[in-house]
């Protein structure tokens, strides 16, 4: 911390990254830098409690960056190479790196660049949609669950002034797999390009349940503690969500962008093969969405 302010860089101001950056910038003692390829002037987030705004510093090139206290990685998993380029300038001897990404493989891409004790993996459930650069609809306050430890507690404390529930967990593996269960079901939305309300269709819901059931089986093989009724919990969550809600995999496919397919469904197939756990539903979804992107 210098000049009385904590320096935080958010790499990737998409729906989640932009929302997090705007909420952190509400604190006068935090200096927020947003690292983005597309320039924009400010952030406007329509939250459940009303609109908030922020004017963080914006960097559109990784040149001439200086180390910060916290670097928050909110990029897509397929953007690891460009993320590492940003981190080269942002990470110093004391920098902590919080990884807010989908999937269950948070640490692997960064472990050879940043000491493990300064890596802080987190799973995020903040339903939000980016409408344009710097313009985001946050549908629910949401939560962030962070690996237990001193660094995790310090990261959670950054959000004490916000309605986002940030807390540490002693069983991060299980929390990550629970979130993966939610995300893997969303591949159905991406495949048929229908929003959350499609979960009310029993045929679509049955496919979602099959995807989640395979996720549960593979997660348990990895050591995660997951409830038997998790497939039904996931469907209930989709049915309770805003009917026009669009998850990021759906949004990326609709926009013709790359998809986080490997982090959300491919990983279930890969790890299932390692443990001898059948994953035909997820393998089918991966094959179809891969073909659709050709």
C-alpha positions as CSV (number, residue, x, y, z in Angstrom):
1,X,0.0,0.0,0.0
2,X,1.4,3.4,-1.0
3,X,-0.1,6.9,-0.5
4,X,-2.6,5.4,1.9
5,X,-4.3,3.4,-0.9
6,X,-4.4,-0.3,-1.7
7,X,-3.5,-0.9,-5.3
8,X,-5.7,-3.5,-7.1
9,X,-5.6,-4.5,-10.7
10,X,-8.5,-6.3,-12.3
11,X,-7.4,-8.2,-15.4
12,X,-10.5,-8.8,-17.6
13,X,-13.4,-6.4,-17.1
14,X,-16.1,-8.8,-18.4
15,X,-19.3,-9.3,-16.6
16,X,-17.7,-10.6,-13.3
17,X,-14.5,-8.6,-13.6
18,X,-16.2,-5.4,-14.3
19,X,-18.7,-5.8,-11.5
20,X,-15.9,-6.7,-9.0
21,X,-13.8,-3.7,-10.2
22,X,-16.8,-1.3,-9.8
23,X,-17.6,-2.5,-6.3
24,X,-14.0,-2.3,-5.1
25,X,-13.7,1.2,-6.5
26,X,-16.5,2.4,-4.2
27,X,-13.9,2.4,-1.4
28,X,-11.9,5.6,-1.2
29,X,-8.8,3.8,0.1
30,X,-8.6,1.5,-3.0
31,X,-7.0,2.5,-6.3
32,X,-8.4,0.3,-9.0
33,X,-6.6,-0.3,-12.3
34,X,-8.6,-2.2,-15.0
35,X,-6.6,-4.1,-17.6
36,X,-8.6,-4.4,-20.8
37,X,-7.9,-4.9,-24.5
38,X,-10.9,-2.7,-25.5
39,X,-10.7,0.9,-24.1
40,X,-13.6,2.4,-22.3
41,X,-14.1,5.5,-20.1
42,X,-15.9,4.3,-17.0
43,X,-18.0,1.5,-15.4
44,X,-21.7,1.5,-14.9
45,X,-23.2,-1.5,-13.1
46,X,-27.0,-1.9,-12.7
47,X,-27.1,-3.8,-9.5
48,X,-30.1,-5.2,-7.6
49,X,-29.8,-2.2,-5.3
50,X,-29.5,0.4,-8.0
51,X,-26.8,1.8,-10.4
52,X,-23.2,2.3,-9.2
53,X,-20.5,3.9,-11.2
54,X,-16.7,4.0,-11.1
55,X,-13.9,5.6,-13.1
56,X,-10.9,3.3,-12.5
57,X,-7.6,3.8,-14.3
58,X,-7.6,1.9,-17.6
59,X,-4.6,0.1,-19.1
60,X,-5.1,-1.3,-22.7
61,X,-1.5,-2.4,-23.1
62,X,0.7,-4.4,-20.7
63,X,3.6,-2.0,-21.1
64,X,4.9,0.2,-18.3
65,X,2.8,-1.5,-15.6
66,X,4.1,-1.4,-12.0
67,X,3.5,-4.0,-9.2
68,X,0.2,-3.9,-7.3
69,X,-0.9,-5.2,-3.9
70,X,-3.6,-7.4,-5.5
71,X,-4.0,-8.7,-9.1
72,X,-7.4,-10.1,-9.7
73,X,-7.6,-12.5,-12.7
74,X,-11.1,-12.4,-14.1
75,X,-10.3,-13.5,-17.7
76,X,-11.7,-16.5,-19.5
77,X,-9.7,-19.7,-19.1
78,X,-8.8,-19.6,-22.8
79,X,-7.1,-16.2,-22.3
80,X,-4.3,-17.5,-20.0
81,X,-1.5,-16.5,-22.4
82,X,-2.6,-12.9,-22.5
83,X,-3.3,-12.9,-18.8
84,X,0.3,-13.9,-18.0
85,X,1.5,-11.0,-20.1
86,X,-0.4,-8.6,-17.9
87,X,0.8,-10.3,-14.8
88,X,4.5,-9.9,-15.8
89,X,4.2,-6.1,-15.0
90,X,1.6,-6.3,-12.2
91,X,3.2,-9.0,-10.0
92,X,6.0,-8.0,-7.6
93,X,7.6,-9.7,-4.6
94,X,4.5,-8.9,-2.4
95,X,1.7,-9.1,-4.9
96,X,-1.1,-11.5,-4.2
97,X,-3.0,-12.9,-7.2
98,X,-6.7,-13.8,-6.8
99,X,-8.0,-16.2,-9.5
100,X,-11.7,-15.7,-10.2
101,X,-12.3,-18.2,-13.0
102,X,-14.6,-21.0,-14.0
103,X,-13.7,-24.6,-13.6
104,X,-11.7,-26.6,-11.0
105,X,-8.1,-25.9,-12.3
106,X,-7.5,-22.5,-10.9
107,X,-3.8,-22.8,-9.9
108,X,-2.2,-24.8,-12.6
109,X,-1.8,-22.0,-15.2
110,X,-0.1,-19.7,-12.7
111,X,1.8,-21.9,-10.3
112,X,5.1,-21.6,-12.2
113,X,4.8,-17.7,-12.3
114,X,3.6,-16.8,-8.8
115,X,4.5,-18.6,-5.5
116,X,1.6,-20.8,-4.4
117,X,1.2,-19.1,-1.1
118,X,0.4,-15.8,-2.9
119,X,-2.2,-17.5,-5.2
120,X,-5.7,-17.1,-4.0
121,X,-8.3,-19.3,-5.9
122,X,-11.9,-18.3,-5.7
123,X,-15.2,-19.5,-7.1
124,X,-17.7,-16.8,-8.0
125,X,-21.5,-16.8,-8.4
126,X,-22.3,-13.2,-9.4
127,X,-24.9,-13.5,-12.2
128,X,-24.1,-10.6,-14.5
129,X,-24.2,-9.8,-18.2
130,X,-21.9,-7.4,-20.0
131,X,-24.1,-5.3,-22.4
132,X,-21.2,-3.2,-23.8
133,X,-17.7,-2.3,-22.6
134,X,-18.0,-0.9,-19.1
135,X,-21.8,-1.5,-19.0
136,X,-23.0,-4.5,-17.0
137,X,-26.3,-5.8,-15.6
138,X,-25.7,-7.5,-12.2
139,X,-28.8,-9.6,-11.6
140,X,-28.0,-10.8,-8.1
141,X,-25.6,-9.7,-5.3
142,X,-24.0,-13.1,-5.4
143,X,-21.1,-14.6,-3.6
144,X,-17.4,-15.4,-3.7
145,X,-16.0,-18.4,-1.9
146,X,-12.2,-18.4,-1.3
147,X,-9.7,-20.9,-0.3
148,X,-9.1,-20.7,3.5
149,X,-6.0,-19.1,4.9
150,X,-4.6,-15.6,5.7
151,X,-4.4,-14.5,2.1
152,X,-8.0,-15.7,1.5
153,X,-9.3,-13.9,4.5
154,X,-7.5,-10.7,3.3
155,X,-9.2,-11.0,-0.1
156,X,-12.6,-11.6,1.5
157,X,-12.2,-8.4,3.6
158,X,-11.9,-6.3,0.4
159,X,-15.6,-6.9,-0.2
160,X,-16.8,-6.1,3.4
161,X,-18.4,-2.8,2.1
162,X,-20.3,-4.5,-0.7
163,X,-23.5,-6.6,-0.8
164,X,-21.4,-9.4,-2.3
165,X,-20.9,-12.2,0.2
166,X,-17.2,-13.0,0.2
167,X,-16.1,-15.7,2.6
168,X,-13.4,-18.3,3.0
169,X,-14.0,-22.1,3.0
170,X,-11.9,-24.9,4.4
171,X,-13.0,-27.2,1.6
172,X,-12.4,-25.2,-1.5
173,X,-12.3,-28.3,-3.7
174,X,-15.9,-29.2,-2.9
175,X,-17.1,-25.6,-3.5
176,X,-15.3,-25.5,-6.9
177,X,-17.0,-28.7,-8.0
178,X,-20.4,-27.5,-6.8
179,X,-20.0,-24.4,-8.9
180,X,-18.8,-26.5,-11.8
181,X,-22.0,-28.5,-11.5
182,X,-24.0,-25.3,-12.1
183,X,-21.7,-24.3,-15.0
184,X,-21.7,-27.6,-16.8
185,X,-25.5,-27.6,-16.9
186,X,-25.4,-24.2,-18.7
187,X,-24.0,-25.9,-21.8
188,X,-27.5,-26.8,-22.7
189,X,-28.4,-23.1,-22.9
190,X,-25.4,-22.5,-25.1
191,X,-26.2,-25.5,-27.4
192,X,-29.8,-24.5,-28.1
193,X,-29.3,-20.7,-27.5
194,X,-32.1,-20.4,-25.0
195,X,-32.0,-18.5,-21.7
196,X,-32.5,-19.8,-18.1
197,X,-36.2,-20.4,-18.5
198,X,-35.5,-23.4,-20.7
199,X,-34.9,-25.3,-17.5
200,X,-38.6,-25.4,-17.0
201,X,-38.8,-27.7,-20.1
202,X,-38.5,-31.2,-18.6
203,X,-36.6,-32.5,-21.6
204,X,-33.9,-29.8,-21.3
205,X,-33.9,-30.3,-17.6
206,X,-33.3,-34.0,-17.9
207,X,-30.2,-33.3,-20.0
208,X,-29.0,-30.8,-17.5
209,X,-29.4,-33.3,-14.7
210,X,-27.4,-35.9,-16.6
211,X,-24.5,-33.4,-17.1
212,X,-24.5,-32.6,-13.4
213,X,-24.8,-36.3,-12.3
214,X,-21.6,-37.0,-14.2
215,X,-19.9,-33.9,-12.7
216,X,-20.9,-35.2,-9.2
217,X,-19.4,-38.6,-10.0
218,X,-16.1,-37.2,-11.3
219,X,-15.9,-34.6,-8.5
220,X,-16.3,-37.3,-5.9
221,X,-13.4,-39.3,-7.5
222,X,-11.4,-36.1,-7.1
223,X,-12.2,-36.0,-3.4
224,X,-15.0,-33.4,-3.4
225,X,-17.9,-33.8,-1.0
226,X,-21.1,-33.4,-3.1
227,X,-24.7,-34.1,-2.2
228,X,-26.8,-36.7,-4.0
229,X,-29.5,-34.1,-4.8
230,X,-27.1,-31.7,-6.5
231,X,-28.6,-32.2,-9.9
232,X,-32.0,-31.2,-8.6
233,X,-30.5,-28.3,-6.7
234,X,-29.0,-27.0,-10.0
235,X,-32.3,-27.3,-11.9
236,X,-34.1,-25.5,-9.0
237,X,-31.6,-22.7,-9.2
238,X,-32.0,-22.2,-12.9
239,X,-35.8,-22.2,-12.6
240,X,-35.6,-19.6,-9.8
241,X,-33.3,-17.4,-11.9
242,X,-34.5,-14.5,-14.1
243,X,-36.1,-16.3,-17.1
244,X,-34.1,-14.2,-19.6
245,X,-30.8,-14.8,-17.9
246,X,-27.9,-15.7,-20.2
247,X,-24.8,-17.5,-18.9
248,X,-21.4,-16.7,-20.3
249,X,-21.0,-19.8,-22.4
250,X,-24.3,-19.0,-24.1
251,X,-23.3,-15.3,-24.6
252,X,-20.0,-16.2,-26.1
253,X,-21.4,-18.7,-28.5
254,X,-24.2,-16.3,-29.6
255,X,-21.5,-13.6,-30.2
256,X,-19.2,-15.9,-32.1
257,X,-16.5,-15.7,-29.5
258,X,-14.4,-18.6,-28.2
259,X,-16.1,-20.6,-25.4
260,X,-14.9,-21.9,-22.1
261,X,-16.1,-25.3,-23.0
262,X,-13.0,-27.2,-21.7
263,X,-13.2,-25.5,-18.3
264,X,-16.9,-26.2,-17.9
265,X,-17.6,-29.6,-19.6
266,X,-14.3,-30.8,-21.1
267,X,-12.7,-31.0,-17.7
268,X,-15.4,-33.4,-16.6
269,X,-14.6,-35.6,-19.6
270,X,-10.8,-35.4,-19.1
271,X,-10.9,-36.2,-15.4
272,X,-13.6,-38.8,-15.9
273,X,-11.2,-40.7,-18.3
274,X,-8.5,-40.5,-15.7
275,X,-10.6,-42.1,-13.0
276,X,-12.6,-44.5,-15.2
277,X,-15.8,-42.6,-14.6
278,X,-18.1,-42.6,-17.7
279,X,-19.2,-39.1,-18.9
280,X,-21.2,-39.7,-22.1
281,X,-23.5,-36.7,-21.7
282,X,-20.7,-34.2,-21.2
283,X,-18.7,-35.8,-24.0
284,X,-21.7,-35.4,-26.3
285,X,-22.2,-31.7,-25.3
286,X,-18.5,-31.0,-25.9
287,X,-18.6,-32.7,-29.3
288,X,-21.7,-30.8,-30.5
289,X,-20.6,-27.4,-29.3
290,X,-17.1,-27.9,-30.7
291,X,-18.7,-28.8,-34.1
292,X,-21.1,-25.8,-33.9
293,X,-18.2,-23.4,-33.5
294,X,-16.5,-24.6,-36.7
